Amino acid sequence: MDQEPITTIAHSIQLSVAPVFLLTGIAGLLNVLAGRLARVIDRARALERALVGEEPNDAAHLHERLHTLATRARWINIAISLCVGSAILVALVVVVLFTSAFWGSDYRGIVAGLFIGAMLALIGGLIFFMREIYLATSSLRIGSH
């Protein structure tokens, strides 16, 4: 019995362990982003309900806060999209690694390109996440004003 194919598959499994851990980390980040988006949406709905029947001065203030929440939601959506794209690219890295093992082809360039793309998408997602956090903290109101 030839052990080489089994060894090749075992090696591919070893190579795919790191990307799988990366997928787990991205999934955790997506969970955080989805939670923040849900909170922004809940807060916007509450402000929209409060907007009904408000006086013009108060309404202008509520519209400003709604605009800030809309911007935060947009940045979170971009971050989520980039992180999902990153996860897809990482999953494709695993697929290409296994494909390479079965067909014996050299797909190093494809794996490298997919992984670089995944890291760039993840970096972009983290940057938009930081932008949203910055906006959230800069518009924070503590105490009565």
Helices and strands as residue ranges (DSSP letters): H 4-51, H 56-103, H 108-138
